[in-house]
Amino acid sequence: MDISKIDRNFALPGQIERDDVVWYDAAEAPFVIYGAVQTNPYLRMPQEIADRVNSGVAVLNGNTAGVRARFRTDSPFIAIRAEWESWTVFSHMPAAGVCGFDLYVVSDVTRRHSYLHTLLPSGRRSEKGFEGLVTVNGEMTDYVLNFPLYNEVKKLYVGVRAGSRFEEPMQYANPVPAVFYGSSITQGGCASRPGTCYQNYLSRTFDVDYVNLGFSGSGCGEDEIIEYLAGLEMSAFISDYDHNANTPERLTETHEKLYRTVRAKHPELPYVIISRPDYGRRSLDASCRAVIMRTYQNALADGDKNVYFLDGASIFAGDEYDSCTVDGTHPNDLGFYRFFKSLQPIFEKIY
């Protein structure tokens, strides 16, 4: 059954057939890219470093979680043309989150971000990309385009009506990025669309840039990634990787080492430690949390005034606590919203 013949709101995009579209490479001015160290293709960290960390990071580095394009135009429509080698399909995560692009508008007065539309491919995995278009108000407006959480993006073009004007987009009020390191939850699995992962909630609320270094199944705290993380310029660091370094032994080897290495390079940096939100599903969870708590308690004992701990067991707590994931582990949108609300008091202290 073709549901779009019954309800046109379910129609999937096709090639844009209009002759007034002018295409621009989003990697070039007047667009500003955040969350990537390289464009065309887009990468979240240098590939030569990712290759040394582990095979999972080497592949997932091309996933564009946390990558954003900001621009300002008076075009009456915004079109995109994404190019990739293939696109990924998950059984438990919507395609809009895996390979969709979220468009937000930013208020000139309040700087508030408001969701406008998600652009995503038709569903044929053989496609080497797709085109999509959304009608907008035609006034000079700031836009933020969130890239897919799990797909690679080789190139991205943004289309506007011929003759449209561009101006420099607003920058983040807090331009030095927060850096998030972790596993699939950090990467965004399984948000329904990019804008509902917890980092984007925080970025919009606190008007702060960020870098997403979550790698599904691959955030294990190796020496190579620890050294890379410690060398980054950042306004806060968020450590959330115990789903992958998921034994007390592995955490003992890496968790406090990560803290100590980052702290040595950034003595005053706000450092946020998170433990797994699906606490209690394994017999090892208590001993793993004890290792994480030991890092935090040792930091406090050393006089660290800028370290924070978020007990993951509290994140989904409350009404409908068991409705916060798609599979018992990965948050859905409710779970990610509770993740954001749990971190919000900490970010209020930081920003």
Secondary structure, DSSP 8 states (H G I E B T S, - for coil): --GGGT-GGG--------S-EEEEETTSTT-EEES-SBTTTTBSS-HHHHHHH-HHHHHHTTB-TT-EEEEEE--SEEEEEEE-S-----SSS-HHHHH-EEEEEE-TTT--EEEEEEE---S-TT-SEEEEEEE---SSEEEEEE--SSSB-SEEEEEEETT--EE-----SEEEEEEEEESHHHHTTT-SSGGGSHHHHHHHHHTEEEEEEE-TTT----HHHHHHHHTS--SEEEEE-TTTS-SHHHHHHHHHHHHHHHHHH-TT--EEEE--SSTTSSTTHHHHHHHHHHHHHHHHHTT-SSEEEE-GGGTS-STTGGGSBSSSSSB-HHHHHHHHHHHHHHHHHH-
